[in-house]
Amino acid sequence: MTARLKSRWAAGEPAVGAWCTIPSSVPAEFLAISGFDYVGVDCQHGLAGPDALVPMLQAINGHDVPAVVRVPVGSGWWIQRALDSGAEAVIIPMVNSAEEAAAAVRHCRYPPAGERSFGPIRSELVLGTAPEDVNSAVACLVMIETRRGVEAAEEICATPGVDGVYLGPADLAISYGLPPRLAPVPGPHAEAMERVRTACAANALVAGVHAANGEQAAQYLRAGYRMVTISSDLAMMRSYARTHLRTAREAVES
C-alpha cells in the first residue's frame, strides 16, 4: 500500500484538502470525488463520533483519497481507533510540550517504535498489516494552537516521530487575547504562526493550517505551508446558501 500523503510531501508537493464536520458519509463522499488531496474528518469540533467515523472513512477510502482524522483528545484510544478504522493521518489537538508530542507519536506507532496495539481491522485495506511499513506510512500531526505551545514550538518540532504540525489559528488568536481568526493577525499572532512554520521547516516537518476559503488557502501555500485545509462541508454549504439567497433577494428587491 502507498502512503499517499507522505509520498506527496516527500516529492515536495503540498496537499490541499477539505474538512468534514457533518456526521454523514454523503458529504464525505462528495468531497472525496471533488479532487482534494485529502479529506479530513473532524472528531474534535465536528459532530462525528466513533459510530459515524467508519462509514465516513469508507466513503473517502472508496474513492482512493487519503483520509485524515482530527481526534478530540490526545488519548491513545482515540488515536488508535482512528488509525484502525482507516485513517492515513491523525491530527492531535492542543499539544503544548515535547512530552505531549512524544505521547502522540507512541500511540501512532507499533512497537518497538511506539505502543500502538495491533488490530488493523479496516486499516489493512488502506496501509496493509506489516508493522514496519505502517509505522513509516502513518502521519502523526500535532496541533500547536496556544501561546504555551508556541513557546515550546522548537522542542515539539524536534520530537522524533512527529511528521508535522497543524496550526490552529483561531485558538491561537484567542490565546493571544484576540477574536478567533483563521488568517494571521499582524503582531504577536502572525509572529507566533511564523515561528511555528519556521520550526517545522528547520526540522523538515510539514506545516499545516486551516483556512477559511480558497483565496486564503492560496496565501498560506505561497507562505510555505504544505498542508492546507480550504474549508469544511458545513461552512461551504452555509456560504453557498447565503450567497445565492442574497442574489435571489436582491433581484426581488430591485
N, C-alpha and C positions, 0 to 999 in steps of 0.2 A: 504494500500500500504506500502511496505517496503522501508525504507531509506537505500538503499544498501551500499552506501559509508560510511555513519556514523555508520552503524551497523558493517561494516568491521573494521573500526578503533576502535570502542568500544571493539571489540573482540581481539584487539591487532595485527590485520593483516594489513600489508602495502597494498597499492594499486598501481599497475603498469599499466600505460596507454599509449595511443598514441594520437597524435595531428593531427587534420585536418586543412589544410591551403588551400586546393583546394575547390572552391565553388561548390561542387557536392555531391549528395547523394551516388554516386557509390563508391568512395574511403572510405567514411564514413561507408558504409555497409560492405565493405570488412574488414576494421579494426575491426568492431563490431563482426564479426564472427571469428576473429583470436585468441580469448582467453584473450584479455586485460580486466583488472578490470574496466576500464572506457575508454571512448573515448572523447577527448576534441575538441571543435570547436573554433578555434582562430579567433575572430572577431576584434581583435586589429591589428595584423600584418598579419594575414591570409587574404584571398580575399573574405570571406563570409560576405555578408551584410544581412539585415533583410529578404530579399526575399529568399535567399539561405538557411538561417538558419533552417527554418521549415522543408523542405524536408530532410535535413541532420539529424535533430533530429528524424524525423520519421524513418529514416533508422537505426539509432542507437538504439532507443527505441524498434523498431520492433524485435530486437534480444535480448531483455531483458538485455541490458547493460546500466549502468548509463552514462548519458551524462553530460559533464561539458562544460560550455561556458565561455571563457575569453572575457569580454566585452571590447569595445575600450576605454571607459572612465568610470568614476565613476558616471555617471548620473543616476538618478532614472529611466528614461525612458528605457535606455538600460538594466539595471539590471532586471527590472520588465518584460520587453519584453522577455528576455532570459528565465526567470522563467515561465512565462505564456506559452511560446512555448514548454516547456517540459524539461528544464534543471533541473538536480537534485542538481547541484552546480554551483556557479558562481565565477569567479576569477576577481577581480577588480585591475587593474594595477596602478602603481605609487602612492601608498598610503604612505604618508610621515609623518603622525601625527595621534594621537589618535582621533582627531576630524574627520579626513577624514575616519578613520576606523569605527567610530560610525555612520557616514552618510551612509556608505556602508551597515552596519547592518540594519539600519532603512529601507532602500529600499528593503531588503530581507525578512522582517517580516511584517505580518499583524498586525494591531492594536490589543491590546494596546502595543505590544512589538515593533512595528515599524509603518511605514506609507505606506506599500505596498497596492496598490489599489486592490480590489477583482474583478477578471475577469479571472478565471483559464483557460478557453478555452482548450488548449491541456494538460495543466499541471494536470488536473483532471485525465487523463489517466495514469499518472505516480505516483503522490503522493496523489491523492484524492482531496477533497474540504474542509475538516474541517480545519479552520484556525489554531487551536492549533496544530493539527497533522502536518500540512505543515510547520509551523514555526519551529518545532523541527526536521523535516526531511531535510529541505534545508540546504546545507552547504555554508556558507559565507567565502570565502577565499580571503584575501587581499594580494597584492604583495608588498614586500619590495625589491626595486631594485635601491636605490640611497643611497649616503652617509648620506643624511638627514634622510632617512627612517631608516637606521641602528642606527643612534644616538637616534631615538625615538622608537627603537625596543621593549624595555621593556614596554613602555606605550601603544604601539599599541597592543602588545600581551595580555595586561591586560584589553583591551576593552571588556566589556560584549557583548556577541553575536557573536564575531569573533570565527570561528571554526578552522581556520588555516591560515598559512602564506605560500604563494607560492613564493619562491625566484626566482628572475630574475638574474642569474649570469652574463649574457652578459651586460645588462645595468649597473649592479653593477660594473663590471670591468671598463666600460667607466667612471663611476662616480669617480673612483679612478685613472683616467688617464692612464688606460691600454687598450690594444686592446680588443675587445669583446671576451670573452671566456665562455664556458659552464662548464669548470672544474675549481676548486678552484686554484687560482694563489697564491703560497706561499707569505706570507706577509700580508699587510692590507686587500686584497681581501678575502683570505681564513679566516682571523681572523674575518672579518665582517660577512661572511656566518655562521661561527660557533657561533658568538654572537647571530644571529637571531635564529639559531636552538636551542641554549640553552634557549633563552627566550621562545620559543614555548614549550619546554619540561617543563619549570618551571610553565607554565600556562596550562598544559595538552592540548595543541593545536597540530594540525597536521602540521608538517613541510614538505612542498612540494618543488619540484625543477624540472627544465627541464634539461634533459641530452641529449647527442649527439648520444649515442648508448647504446646497452645492457651492455657492459663492464663498462661504466661509470655509468649507472643506478645501477648496482650491487654495485659499490663502494659507491654510495650515500645511498643505502639501508643498507649497513653494517655500515655506519656512523650514522644511526639513523633517516634518512628521511623516512616518512611514506606514501608519495605520490610522485611518480617519473614518469615523462613522458619520455619514451625512445627516441622518435624522432617524426618527422612529416611525413605525407604521401608524401609530395614533396621531403623531404630530403632522405627518404628511397628509393624512386624511382630513384632519382639522383645518390645515392650511388650505387644502384644495377646496374644501367645503366653504370656508369663509370667502375665499377669492371669488368663486363662481356665484355664490349667493349675493355678494356685493355687486358684481357685474349685472346680475339679473335685476336687482332692486334699483340700481342706477338707471336702467332702461325704463323702468316703470315710472320713476320719479322725474325723468327728464321731459 
